[in-house]
Amino acid sequence: MNATPAGSEQEDRAELDALRRLLPAGPVERQVLSPGRRAHHKDVLMQLIDRDHNHNHDQDQDREKNNADSPVRPRPRLPRLARLPRPALVAGSVAVAVALAAGLTVGIGTGRGDGGAAAGPGASGTAGRGGSRGAVVTLDRIAAVALRTDVEPVGEGQFVYVRSRGAGNEGVFDGPVVLGKMHERQVWFSQRQGPVTDVGLIREYGQDWPIEVGVPDGTEPEDAAVPAGFDRPTYAWLAALPTDPDALLKLLYADTRVEEGEDKDQEVFGRIGDLIGEQIMPSATAAAFYKATARIPGVTEVADAVDAVGRHGIAIAREDTRHGTRTEWIFDPGTLDYLGVRTVFSRDTERAEAGTVYDTSAVLERAVVDKSGQVPGERRRAGRG
């Protein structure tokens, strides 16, 4: 008979059960999490990993002490995996729930969740009202620049590569926000249109982490594979989206599900931000996303914002009033090129004062490469043969 765990162990299991419920069961379905809930479960997961690491370390020390007095030689142990890095969330609503020895496994899909209401723009009670006048004017200018930009098409066998630098909150769970150390992040996204389980690769904290679709027990990998979509965008899929801003926004709202009490406008704003932040798309599609953003209620302009590497720019922003944070997309004030994104506290909370940075990221390079793990310079050298 198994003993009932007590105290913190019982709480740990409850937290782990909550995290497991975020993973797809049966057919792979999209798990919708608001930015606040994503941060909550991410913090819980990392706290449990740290606690488990310390617990195992104490147990190892006890075993080594006992083995020193024992005539029986212990079997050699496999090397313990290094402490997992805090995984950055991949574009789209991705539930980072379990990190395995084989790499980072994430649950993603293209279906809509079974909770929340499918309302159109303005679902949070501001129907018929878009962004502020300043934001609308600036987004129209950004869309015009995007439309004039030449974009190299990405082939199905290629990968979108994005190199960025940033940092996120590494404070204790539900405690004061402590911005972590700035570090570089590289990501490769597969462009295969058909259903896949191997989505790409993240290189962060000195390690490579495959981005893979979680395959539930008893499910064949091909049955869990997901095609291109909002949660696994590819260049070809993005190129097929409507370029009429109203039609595009209607599609986004129809595909976005939120839980009761969550801000659907904020979730849509976040999904667009994920796409423009770490993808390459046709110029007409990019322009449509910016014009669609101007139609989201609550979108504003910030005259001066600073990205993760100190570059100043103007920002398109939206406040998550429930969590007291504001997400800012930062653009070069002269060229209107996308620079990066950051989330700051918009009001004083128990965790931080207004103006405190919760996370920040600056895009340093975007490119198309021929294989996962390849950087643009390597591709050019290979092309010269």
C-alpha positions in Angstrom: 0.0 0.0 0.0 1.3 3.4 -0.9 1.5 5.9 1.9 -0.3 9.1 1.6 2.1 12.0 1.1 2.0 14.7 3.6 2.7 18.4 3.7 4.7 20.0 0.9 4.8 16.7 -1.1 1.1 16.5 -1.2 1.0 20.1 -2.4 3.6 19.3 -5.0 1.5 16.5 -6.4 -1.5 18.8 -6.6 0.5 21.4 -8.5 1.9 18.7 -10.8 -1.6 17.3 -11.4 -2.7 20.8 -12.4 0.1 21.1 -14.8 -0.6 17.7 -16.3 -4.2 18.7 -17.0 -2.8 21.4 -19.3 -1.3 18.7 -21.6 -3.5 17.4 -24.5 -5.4 14.2 -23.8 -6.7 12.1 -26.7 -6.8 14.3 -29.9 -4.4 17.1 -29.6 -6.3 20.3 -28.8 -5.0 23.8 -28.3 -4.6 24.7 -24.6 -5.5 28.4 -24.1 -3.7 30.2 -21.3 -3.8 33.9 -20.7 -0.4 35.5 -20.2 -1.0 35.7 -16.4 -1.9 32.0 -16.2 1.1 31.0 -18.4 3.4 32.9 -16.1 1.7 31.3 -13.0 2.2 27.7 -14.2 5.6 28.4 -15.5 6.7 29.7 -12.1 5.1 26.7 -10.4 6.8 24.3 -12.7 10.2 25.8 -12.1 9.7 25.9 -8.4 8.8 22.2 -8.3 11.9 21.4 -10.5 14.1 23.3 -8.1 12.6 21.7 -5.1 12.8 18.2 -6.6 16.5 18.9 -7.6 17.3 19.8 -4.0 15.4 16.9 -2.6 17.2 14.4 -4.9 20.5 16.0 -4.0 19.9 15.4 -0.3 18.9 11.8 -1.0 22.0 11.2 -3.0 24.2 12.6 -0.2 22.4 10.3 2.3 22.9 7.3 0.0 26.6 8.1 -0.4 27.1 8.3 3.3 25.3 5.0 3.9 27.2 3.3 1.1 30.5 4.3 2.6 29.7 2.1 5.6 28.3 -0.8 3.4 30.4 -3.7 2.1 28.2 -3.8 -1.0 29.5 -1.5 -3.8 26.6 0.6 -5.2 25.8 0.5 -8.9 27.0 3.6 -10.8 24.3 6.2 -11.2 23.5 7.9 -14.5 24.6 11.5 -14.5 21.7 13.8 -13.4 20.5 16.2 -16.0 21.5 19.8 -15.4 18.9 22.1 -14.0 16.4 22.9 -16.8 16.5 26.4 -18.1 13.3 28.5 -17.8 11.8 27.7 -21.2 10.7 30.7 -23.2 7.2 30.4 -24.6 7.0 29.7 -28.3 4.9 31.7 -30.6 1.2 31.1 -30.2 -0.5 29.7 -27.1 1.9 27.0 -26.1 1.6 25.2 -22.7 5.1 24.4 -21.6 4.3 21.6 -19.2 6.9 18.8 -19.2 10.7 18.9 -19.9 12.0 15.4 -20.7 15.6 14.1 -21.2 15.0 14.1 -24.9 14.3 17.8 -25.0 11.6 20.3 -24.4 8.2 18.9 -25.1 5.3 21.2 -25.5 1.6 20.7 -26.1 0.3 22.5 -29.1 -2.5 22.0 -31.6 -4.8 23.7 -34.0 -8.2 23.0 -32.6 -10.1 25.4 -30.4 -10.4 24.8 -26.7 -13.7 23.8 -25.1 -14.0 26.7 -22.8 -14.8 30.4 -23.1 -17.0 32.3 -25.5 -16.3 32.9 -29.1 -17.0 36.6 -29.4 -15.8 39.1 -31.9 -13.7 42.3 -31.4 -14.7 44.2 -28.3 -15.7 41.1 -26.3 -14.4 42.7 -23.1 -17.2 45.3 -23.1 -15.7 47.8 -25.5 -17.5 46.8 -28.7 -17.2 49.2 -31.6 -14.2 51.0 -30.3 -10.7 50.3 -31.5 -7.3 51.6 -30.4 -6.5 55.1 -29.5 -6.1 57.7 -32.2 -2.3 57.8 -31.8 -2.0 54.0 -32.0 -4.2 53.8 -35.1 -2.1 56.4 -36.9 1.2 54.7 -35.9 -0.1 51.3 -36.8 -1.2 52.5 -40.2 2.4 53.9 -40.8 3.9 50.6 -39.6 1.6 48.7 -41.9 2.6 50.9 -44.9 6.3 50.2 -44.2 5.6 46.4 -43.9 3.8 46.4 -47.2 6.8 48.0 -48.9 9.3 45.5 -47.4 10.7 42.8 -49.6 10.4 39.4 -47.9 12.3 36.3 -48.9 9.8 33.4 -49.2 10.4 30.5 -47.0 10.4 27.0 -48.5 8.7 24.0 -46.8 12.0 22.3 -46.2 13.5 25.4 -44.6 13.5 26.9 -41.1 12.7 30.4 -39.8 15.6 31.5 -37.6 15.3 34.3 -35.0 18.1 35.4 -32.7 17.1 37.6 -29.7 18.4 38.8 -26.4 16.3 39.2 -23.3 15.4 38.3 -19.7 12.4 37.3 -17.7 11.2 37.2 -14.1 13.2 34.7 -12.0 11.8 35.7 -8.6 10.2 33.2 -6.3 6.7 32.0 -7.1 4.1 34.7 -6.3 6.9 36.8 -4.8 8.6 40.0 -5.7 9.6 40.2 -9.4 13.4 39.7 -10.0 14.5 40.2 -13.6 16.9 37.5 -14.6 20.2 37.8 -16.3 20.2 39.0 -19.9 21.0 36.2 -22.3 20.8 35.2 -26.0 18.1 33.0 -27.4 18.0 31.3 -30.8 15.0 29.6 -32.2 14.4 27.5 -35.4 10.8 26.9 -36.6 10.0 24.1 -39.1 8.1 25.2 -42.2 6.6 21.8 -43.0 2.9 22.2 -43.8 1.8 18.7 -43.0 1.2 17.4 -39.5 4.4 17.2 -37.5 5.6 16.4 -34.0 9.0 18.0 -34.4 8.3 21.7 -34.4 11.7 23.2 -34.1 14.6 23.9 -31.8 15.4 26.4 -29.0 19.0 27.2 -28.1 19.1 29.0 -24.8 21.1 29.0 -21.6 23.9 27.1 -23.4 21.7 24.1 -24.3 19.6 22.9 -27.2 16.0 22.0 -26.6 13.9 20.3 -29.3 10.4 21.7 -29.5 8.1 18.7 -29.8 4.4 18.0 -29.7 3.4 16.2 -26.5 2.2 12.7 -27.5 -0.3 11.3 -24.9 0.2 7.8 -23.6 -1.4 5.2 -25.9 -1.4 7.6 -28.9 0.6 7.1 -32.1 2.9 10.0 -32.9 1.2 10.5 -36.3 -2.1 10.9 -34.6 -0.8 13.6 -32.2 1.0 15.5 -35.0 -0.3 19.0 -35.8 -0.5 20.8 -39.1 0.3 24.4 -39.7 -2.0 26.9 -38.0 -2.1 29.7 -35.5 -0.3 27.7 -33.0 2.3 26.3 -35.5 2.5 29.1 -38.1 4.5 28.6 -41.3 5.3 31.1 -44.0 3.0 29.3 -46.5 0.1 29.1 -43.9 0.5 32.8 -43.1 0.5 33.6 -46.8 -2.9 32.0 -47.1 -4.5 34.1 -44.4 -6.9 36.9 -45.5 -5.2 40.2 -46.0 -8.3 42.2 -45.3 -7.8 43.4 -41.7 -11.5 42.9 -40.6 -11.6 39.4 -42.0 -8.3 38.6 -40.4 -9.4 39.9 -37.0 -12.6 38.0 -37.2 -10.7 34.8 -37.8 -8.4 35.5 -34.9 -11.3 36.1 -32.5 -13.1 33.0 -33.7 -10.0 30.9 -33.0 -9.2 32.4 -29.6 -10.8 31.0 -26.5 -10.4 32.4 -23.0 -11.7 31.4 -19.6 -14.4 33.2 -17.8 -13.1 36.6 -16.5 -10.1 36.7 -18.8 -9.7 39.5 -21.4 -10.2 38.2 -24.9 -9.0 41.4 -26.5 -5.7 41.0 -24.6 -5.3 37.4 -25.6 -5.8 38.3 -29.3 -3.3 41.2 -29.0 -0.8 38.7 -27.5 -1.3 36.2 -30.3 -0.6 38.8 -32.9 2.5 39.9 -30.9 3.8 36.3 -30.9 3.4 36.1 -34.7 5.1 39.4 -35.5 7.8 38.7 -32.9 9.2 35.4 -34.0 8.0 34.7 -37.5 8.7 35.7 -41.1 5.6 36.4 -43.2 4.6 38.0 -46.5 4.6 41.7 -46.5 0.8 41.9 -47.2 0.1 39.6 -44.2 2.3 41.6 -41.9 0.5 44.8 -43.0 -2.9 43.2 -42.3 -1.9 42.1 -38.8 -0.9 45.7 -37.9 -4.1 47.1 -39.3 -6.1 44.5 -37.5 -4.3 45.4 -34.3 -5.6 49.0 -34.7 -9.1 47.6 -34.4 -8.6 45.9 -31.0 -10.1 47.9 -28.2 -7.7 49.3 -25.6 -4.6 49.4 -27.9 -2.5 52.5 -27.2 0.8 54.2 -28.2 3.7 54.7 -25.8 6.0 57.6 -26.9 9.2 56.1 -25.5 10.0 52.5 -24.7 13.3 50.7 -24.3 14.0 47.1 -25.6 16.3 44.5 -24.0 19.5 45.9 -25.5 18.8 49.6 -24.7 17.3 50.7 -28.0 14.7 53.4 -27.7 11.5 53.3 -29.7 7.8 54.0 -29.9 5.6 51.2 -28.7 2.2 49.8 -29.5 0.8 48.6 -26.2 -2.2 47.2 -24.4 -2.8 46.9 -20.7 -3.9 43.7 -18.9 -5.9 45.4 -16.2 -6.6 42.2 -14.3 -2.9 41.5 -13.8 -1.7 45.1 -13.7 0.7 44.7 -16.6 1.2 46.3 -20.0 2.7 44.6 -23.0 4.6 46.8 -25.4 5.7 46.1 -29.0 8.7 48.4 -29.6 9.5 49.9 -33.1 12.4 52.0 -34.3 11.1 55.6 -34.3 12.7 56.3 -37.7 12.4 53.2 -39.8 9.4 51.7 -37.9 11.2 48.3 -37.9 10.2 45.9 -35.2 12.8 46.0 -32.3 11.3 43.8 -29.6 8.7 43.4 -26.8 8.5 43.9 -23.1 6.0 43.6 -20.3 6.0 46.1 -17.5 3.8 46.6 -14.5 1.3 49.3 -15.2 0.3 49.9 -11.6 1.7 49.1 -8.1 1.0 45.5 -7.1 2.2 43.2 -4.3 4.8 41.8 -6.6 6.2 45.0 -8.1 5.9 48.7 -8.4 4.5 50.4 -11.5 7.2 50.5 -14.2 9.0 47.3 -13.1 10.0 45.2 -16.1 8.6 41.7 -15.9 10.2 40.4 -19.1 11.9 41.9 -22.1 13.2 40.7 -25.5 15.0 42.3 -28.4 15.1 40.7 -31.9 18.7 40.9 -33.2 18.4 38.8 -36.4 15.8 37.0 -38.5 16.7 34.8 -41.4 15.8 31.7 -43.4 18.1 28.7 -43.0 18.1 25.2 -44.5 18.2 23.1 -41.4 17.6 23.2 -37.7 20.5 24.4 -35.7 22.1 26.2 -38.6 22.9 29.9 -38.3 22.7 32.3 -41.3 26.5 32.6 -41.7 26.8 28.8 -41.9 24.2 28.8 -44.7 26.1 31.4 -46.7 29.4 29.4 -46.3 27.6 26.2 -47.4 26.1 28.0 -50.4 29.6 29.1 -51.6 30.6 25.4 -51.6 
